[in-house]
Amino acid sequence: LIVIVVIGVLSTMMMLSSTEAVTSAKASNIVSNLRNLKTAALSWYADNLSTAETSGFKLSDKKSEIAKYMSNEGLGDYEFVGNQNSGTWFVYINNTDSRVGDKLISRKSAVGLWKVTTSNNAGVSADLTDKTGNVGMFIR
């Protein structure tokens, strides 16, 4: 009977630690995807500087062109916001898991994560305090 209880306790501890590891891995995946998207956008920008410097330019209109700079296009649902007039560009991914949100909030200052809103396509940023919603990274 004692052996069964010990096995039960150990299996419970393993399940809790594996759930924590999965959550941490999902948060790391979001950060990695944002970095890949940022690099692709900066590469596109470097190759198309004359296009990007025109008045009224919107990075969000170039999503399909930027995708050519990515080796892995299976990065999930992402968007680019901001425009040349505002001078601020972000890439964001929507996070719906509050447990992953806790991990992202704890990493926000280390990797440069922001809450990104899309009102008027202006790329407004705010401190990342919400556990769910648009998690973004500053591009330029």
C-alpha positions in Angstrom: 0.0 0.0 0.0 2.9 2.4 0.8 4.5 1.7 -2.5 1.3 2.6 -4.3 1.0 5.8 -2.4 4.6 6.7 -3.2 4.1 6.0 -6.9 0.9 8.1 -6.8 2.8 11.1 -5.2 5.7 10.8 -7.7 3.4 10.6 -10.7 1.5 13.7 -9.5 4.8 15.6 -9.1 5.8 14.5 -12.6 2.5 15.7 -14.1 2.8 19.1 -12.5 6.4 19.6 -13.7 5.6 18.5 -17.2 2.6 20.9 -17.4 5.0 23.7 -16.3 7.5 22.6 -19.0 4.9 22.6 -21.7 3.8 26.1 -20.8 7.3 27.4 -20.7 8.0 25.8 -24.1 4.9 27.5 -25.6 6.1 30.9 -24.3 9.5 30.3 -25.7 8.0 29.4 -29.1 6.0 32.6 -29.2 9.2 34.6 -28.4 11.1 32.7 -31.1 8.4 33.3 -33.7 8.4 37.0 -32.9 12.2 37.2 -33.3 12.0 35.3 -36.7 9.2 37.7 -37.9 11.2 40.7 -36.8 14.3 39.5 -38.6 12.3 38.8 -41.8 10.7 42.3 -41.6 14.1 44.0 -41.1 15.6 42.0 -44.0 12.7 43.1 -46.3 13.2 46.6 -45.1 16.9 46.6 -45.9 16.3 45.3 -49.4 13.4 47.7 -50.1 14.5 50.9 -48.4 13.2 53.1 -51.2 9.7 51.6 -51.0 9.6 51.8 -47.2 10.6 55.4 -47.1 7.6 56.7 -49.2 4.8 58.6 -47.5 1.9 56.6 -46.3 3.8 53.3 -46.5 2.2 50.5 -44.4 4.3 47.5 -43.4 1.0 45.5 -42.9 0.5 45.7 -46.7 3.8 43.8 -47.3 3.0 40.7 -45.3 3.2 38.3 -48.3 6.5 39.9 -49.5 8.0 39.6 -46.0 7.0 35.9 -45.8 9.5 35.2 -48.6 12.3 36.1 -46.1 11.2 33.4 -43.6 12.5 29.8 -43.8 9.4 28.6 -41.8 6.1 30.1 -42.8 4.2 28.0 -40.2 4.6 30.7 -37.5 0.9 30.9 -36.7 -1.4 33.9 -36.9 0.7 37.1 -36.9 0.3 40.7 -38.1 2.5 43.7 -38.6 1.2 47.1 -37.5 2.4 50.7 -37.7 3.4 52.8 -40.7 6.1 55.1 -41.9 4.2 58.2 -40.8 4.1 57.0 -37.1 7.7 55.7 -37.4 6.8 52.7 -35.2 6.5 49.2 -36.4 5.5 46.1 -34.4 4.9 42.5 -35.2 2.4 40.7 -32.9 1.0 37.3 -32.2 -2.3 36.7 -30.3 -1.9 34.7 -27.1 -5.0 33.1 -25.7 -3.5 31.0 -22.9 -3.3 32.8 -19.5 -0.7 30.3 -18.2 1.6 31.1 -21.2 0.8 34.8 -20.6 2.3 34.5 -17.1 5.5 33.2 -18.6 5.6 36.0 -21.2 5.0 38.7 -18.6 7.9 37.4 -16.6 10.2 37.5 -19.7 8.9 40.8 -21.1 11.8 43.0 -20.1 14.5 40.4 -21.0 13.3 40.0 -24.6 11.4 43.2 -25.3 7.8 42.2 -25.4 4.9 44.7 -25.5 1.1 44.7 -25.6 0.2 45.8 -29.1 -3.1 47.4 -30.0 -4.3 47.8 -33.5 -6.5 50.8 -33.2 -6.3 52.8 -36.4 -3.4 50.6 -37.5 -1.1 52.8 -35.5 0.9 50.2 -33.7 0.3 51.6 -30.2 2.4 49.9 -27.6 1.8 49.5 -23.9 3.4 47.6 -21.0 2.7 43.9 -21.2 0.5 43.3 -18.1 -2.4 41.3 -19.6 -2.1 37.5 -19.6 -3.9 37.2 -23.0 -4.1 39.3 -26.1 -1.7 40.6 -28.6 1.9 40.1 -27.6 4.3 42.0 -29.8 7.9 42.9 -30.5 9.1 46.3 -31.6 10.6 46.1 -35.2 11.7 49.7 -35.9 
